[in-house]
Amino acid sequence: MKTKEEILFEDEPVGRAVLSLVVPTVISQLITVVYNMADTFFIGQIGDPNQVAAVSLCMPMFILLTGLANLFGIGGSSLMARSLGTNNHVKAKQTAAFSIWTAIVVSLIYGIVIFLARPVILPLVGADSETYDFCCRYIFWTITIGAVPTVLNQELAHLVRAEGHSAQASFGVALGGVLNIILDPIFIFPLGLEIAGAAIATMLSNVIATLYFVVLILRRRNTTDISFHPKNYTWRKRIPGEVLLVGIPSCLMNLMGVFSNVTINKLMAGYSNAAVAGVGIAKKVDMLSFAIATGMSQGVLPLIGYNYSAHNYKRLKAALRVDFLLSFTVALIGTIFLFTCAGPIVRAFIDDAETVRYGQLFQRIICITGPCISVTMLAITTFQSVGKKIQPAILSLMRKGGLDIPFMFLLNSLAGVNGIVWATPIADLCAMIVAVILFIPFWRRLSSQM
């Protein structure tokens, strides 16, 4: 008799299967964005642009934690899904154990390094005498103390989703987001901790979300292939290479996103802290578009990987068609909303005239290529799902770092502060064009094998 997961991956009507995987993932991604914006929003209510700027300056280092979670989470979930597609449960368990324990060690080391190197790193990312102390308080709780639960929370969600349990994975991610939104104002205002309070709230919410996943997996230990047991940890069967090489493009995108954010903050700091705060708010708001695209693509990763390894290319192609139409349509609607409502959205974060003036203009510029992101992300995730390494790496580099950073310097010299921001949509458009060019031969190969 088939399990519920096998029925979902093999027999469920394609549209229903895609929706059952994608909808919870998108909701959890949106809640994650909201909780990422919560720090900026509640700190903005203090009315101090320097504290808002400090959160923006620290964000690249925090984003890198998501990169580590994607490195082991997406790489691990892709290999798990493909192992389950060939009914290799032993390899699935070993993949999960390798991904989990390696991520714990790497994130712990990262948190320690950031703490010890903060006198060097913070000035490099743009901190000055007005923002340095605020940055120190924020990174201590979110990164030094919070690195492991932040990475593990997101990684375990990917692994749980690989087995078809999208709703449970999304609930865990959403739980952390909701808790952060609740805890932020408590720690910031009544306890008077300001930016440190926001950081503590973020750390605690990730700890609780991680505990949820641990309990969920332990309660299902007789039916799940996600294993914490050290005996399943191995460097054999090419597991490390498969996990890391498939996960690297997503990690690379986050890593290059760090360099991209550092660059834009450094260039903006040459104008004013209000410009830094304004672009920080615009970037956070634009994460809504990225969250939708990410949720739409990552949601179908296990379905694509499973059917690819099972050679069911007809079902794979049908799933991609449905997901593309959904993601592109939703991204287009989101872009229209963010563009037309830019002013009220930015003013909701902070009541500072100069910051609002910068923020609403920057938001309108950045959000216009939301549909392009949806196309690129679906292409990247599809390649990762089937174990491809080169194509997603190329697209990840193009989208972040490869094009936008050079354009930032060029357009800054040509058009000033507004030119810096235009680099983002230009890079997204170019990445989408290359994604389509790379995807067409892959699609034709699938058709020829049907």
N, C-alpha and C positions, 0 to 999 in steps of 0.2 A: 504494500500500500504506500502511495506517495505521501510525503510530508506536506504540510501547508506551504513550506518554502518552495518545494519542488513544483507544486501546483501553480504557485504564483509565477515562477520563472518559466514553466513549460506550457501550461494549459490555460491560464487566465486570459480572457480577451485582452489584446495588447493595450487598448486605450485605458481599460480599467487597471491593468497591471502598472502602467506608467503613472497614472494618477495616484495609485495607492503608495507608490514609492516617492513620487515627486512632491506631492502636496505637503506631507509632513516635513519633508526636508526643507522646502521653501519657507514654511512657517517658522521652523526652528532657526533658519538662517536670518530671517527678518527680525525675529526676537533677539538674536545675537547682535545684529546691527543696532537695534534699539538700545540694548544694554551697553554696547560700545559707545553709543551717543549719550547715554545717561550721564557718564562722568562729565563730559563736556557740557551737557545741558545744566546739570545741577551746580557744577562749579561756576558756570556762567551766571547763575543767579546771585552769586556773591558779588558780581559786578567788577571783578578784577581781571582785566585782559591778560595780566602777567601769568595768572594761574591757568587761564584757558590756553595761553600760548605754551605753558609748561607741559600740559597734557598733549598738545600737538607735537611738541619736540620729543616727548617720550614714546609717542605712538609707534615710530619705526621699530624701536627695540621690542615693543610688545607684540607687534605684528609678526616679528620673527618667530615668536612662540607658535603662532598659527602655522608658520612655515614648517617648523619641526613636527607639529601634529599632522600636517599633510604629508610630509616625507614618509613617516611611518604608518600613518592612517590610510592614506590613499594607496600607497604602495602595497601595504599589507592587505587591504580590503580587495584590491584588484587580484592579487595572487590567491587570496582565499576564495573569491568567487570563481576563478578559473579552476581551482582545485576541486571545489564542490561540483563544478560542471562535469568533471571527470570522475566524480565519486571518490576522490582521494582525501579522506577525512584526516588521516595521519598528517599529511603535509599541511592541511588547513590549520590544525592545532599547532604545529611547529611554526608556521608563519605568524600566527597570533602571538605566541610566546616570544618569538624573536622581536616582533614589532613593539610589544609592550615594554619588555625589560630594557631594550636598547634605548627607547624613547625616554624612559625614566632616568637612566644614567646621563644621557646627552643633555637633557633639559636641566638636570641638577647642576652639571658642570657649567652650563650657560648662565644660570642664575648667579653662581658664585663669581664667574668672570666679570659679568656686568657690574656687580657690587664692587669688586676690587679695582676695576678699571674706570669707574665713574668719573674721577677727576680728569681723565684724558678724553673719555668718550663724550661726555656732556658738552664741553666746549666745541667739540668737532661737529655735533649735530645742531649747534646754534644757540646753546644756552649762554646767557650773559649774567651779569651780576644781579639782575632783577628776577631771573627765572631759575637760576642754578639750584638754590635751596628747595624750591618747589619741585623741581625735577628729581632731586635726591630722595625726597619723601615719597614721591609717586613710584619710582622704580624699585625702592626697597621692598614695598609690600606686593606690588604686582609682578615683579620679575624675580628678585632675590628670594623672597619667601614663596611666591606664587607660581614659579615656573613649572614645577612638576604637575600640580593639579590642573593648571591651564592647558598644558599639552595633553595630559592623560584624558581629561574630559573630552576634548575634541577627537582624539585618536580612537578612544573606545566607541564613540558614536559612529565613526567610519566602520569599525570592525563589526559592530552590532548590525549596521545597515547591510553589510556584505552578506549576512545570512537571511536577508529579506525582512528584517524587523525595523522597518523605517519609522514607524510610529513610536516605538519604544526609544529608538535612538534620538528622534526629534524631541521627545518629551524630556529626555535628560539634558539636552542642549538648552531647550526652552526653560527648564527649571533653573538653570544657572542664570539665565538672562532675567527672568522675573525676580529672582531673589536679589540680584544686583540692583534692579530698579527700586525695589522696596528698601534695601539697606542703604543705598546712596544718601538719600535725604536725611536718614536717621543719624548716620555717622558724620555727615557734613555740617548739619545745622544744630540739632539739639546737643550733640556731643562736642560741637565746635572744632572739629578736626580738619575742616576745609578739605584741601586736596589730599591730605593723608587719609582722611575718612573715606573719600571716594576710592582710593587705592585699597584700603582694608576691605571695603565692601566687595570689590571685584575679586580679591583673593578668596574671601570666605565663600562667595557664591560658586566659585570654581571648585573649591574643596568639597562642598556639599553635592554638586553635580557629579563629581568624580565618585564619591561614595555611593550615589545612586546607581551608577553603572557597575561598580564592583558588586554591590548587593544583587543587582539584576542578573549578572553573569553567574555568580555563585549559586543563586537559586535555580538557575537553568543548567547547572553543570553537567547533568546527565544527558542533556539534549543539545547543548551548544558545542561548537568546535573552538570557541574562544577560550584559551587556556592561560592561567597565570602560573601554572606549575613549572618550576625551573627545569624539570626533567625533559620538557618539550622544547627547551631552548637549544637551538643548534645553528651552527654556521655551515652545515652541509646542505646537500641537495640544491645548491645554487639559490637558496632562499634569501640570504643577505643581498646578493646581486640583483635578484628580481625585485625585491621590496624597494631597495634604494634607487635603482635605475628608473623604475616606474614612478616612484614618489618624488624624485628629484625635480622634475619640471614644476610641480606645484610648489615645492619648497623654494625653487629658484624664482618663481614668480613673486613669492613673498619676500625673499631676500632682495631681489631687485626692486621690489616695492619699497623696501627699507631705504635703499640708496636713493630711489626716486623721491621719497618723502624727505629724506635728509637734504637732498639737493634743493627741493622746492622751498623748504624751511630756511635754508641758508641764504638763498637768493631773496626770499621775502623779507628776511631779517635785515637785509640791506635797505629796506624801505621803512618798515616800522613793525613793532610788535602787534599792532592792530591788523596789519596785513597778514602776519603769521597766524593770528587767531582767526581771521576771516577765511583763509585758505584751509585752515584746520577744520573749521565748521563745514565748509563746502565739501571737503574730502569725506568727512564723516557722513554727511547727508547722501553723497553719491554712492556710498557703500550700499544703499538700498538697491540700486541697479545691479551692483556686483553680487549682492546676496541673492537676488532673484536668479541671475544667470548661474551662479554657483549651485544653488539649490536645485534648479532644473537639470543641470548636467550631472552633478554628483548623485542625485537621487536615482538615476537610471544606470549608474556605473555597475552595480551587481547584476542587473538584468542583461546588460550588454556583454559583460565578461562571461557570465554563465552560458549564454546562448552561443557566444563565439567559440568557447572551448567545446561545447556540445555540437558544433557545426550546424546550428539552426540559423542560418543566415537570413532566411525569409523573415523570421520573427524579429531578428536583430534589426533589420532594415525598417520594418514596420514600427518598431519602438523608436527608432531615430526620427522617423517622419513625424510621429505624434509629438515627440518631445520638442522638435524644432519649431513646429507651429505654435505650441503652447508658450515656449520660452520667448520667442520673437514677439508674439502678440503682447504678452504681459510686460516685456521690457519696453515696448513702444508706448504702452499706456503709462508706465512709470516715468518715462522720460518727459512726456507731456505734462504730467503732474508736477514733477520737480522743476521744470522750466517755468511754468505759469505761476507757481506758488512760491518762488524763490524768496521773495521779500518776507512774507509772514513766517516762513520756516526759519530763516536765519534770525529774525527778531525774537523768535521763541527761545533761542539759545542765550542771547545776551542783549542787553539794552544799552549798547554803546554805538553811537551814530557812525563813527568811522569804521568800526568792525563790521557793522551791518552793511555799509556801503560796499566794502570789499567783498564780503561774504556772498551777497546776493548776485553780484556780477560774476564772481568765480563759479558759483553753483550753476548758473545758466550755461556757462562755457563748458564746464566739465561734463554735465549730464547729457549733452546732445548725442553722444555716441553710445548710449545705453543699449540699443539693439545690436550694435556691432559687437559689444562685449558678449552678448548672449550667443552669437554665432561662434565666436572664438572659443569661448569656454566649452561649448558642446563639442567642438572639434578636439580640443585638448583632452577632455575627459574620455571621449570615444577612443582616442589613441591609447590613453592610459589603461582603459578597460581591457583592451586586447593585448596589452603588453608591449606596445610600441614605445620606443625611448627617444628617438631623434626628433620626430615631428612635434611632440608636445614641448620638448626643450627649446626648439626653434621659436615656436609661438609664444612661449612664456618669456623668452628673452626679448622678443620683439615688443610684446605688450608693455613690459616694464623694464626699464633700464637701457635696452638696446637702442630705442628710438627716442623716448620721451626726454631722457636726460640731455642728449646732444641738442635736441630742439629747445629745451629750456634755456640753455646758454645762448643759442643762436637768437631765439625770439626775445630774450631779455635785452640783448644788445640792439635789436631792431625795433621792438615795440614796448619795452619797459615792463612794468609789473603785470599788465594784462597779457603780454606775450608769453610770460612764463607759464601761465595757466593753459594757454592754447596748445601747449605741447602734449597734454594728456589726450584730448580727443583726436589729434592728428595721429598719435601712436596707435590708438585703438582702431582707427579706420584702416591704417596700413596692416595691422595684425589681422584684421578680419579678411582683407583681400588675400593675404598669404594663406590663411586658414582654409579658405575656399579652394585655392589652388592645390593645396596638399591633400584636401579631403576628397576631391573628385576622383583621383586614381584609386584610392582606397575603396570608395563606393563602387566603382566599376569592377574591381577585383571581387568584391562580395557578390555582385550580380553574376559574374562569370562562373562562380562556384556553386550557384544555386541549382 
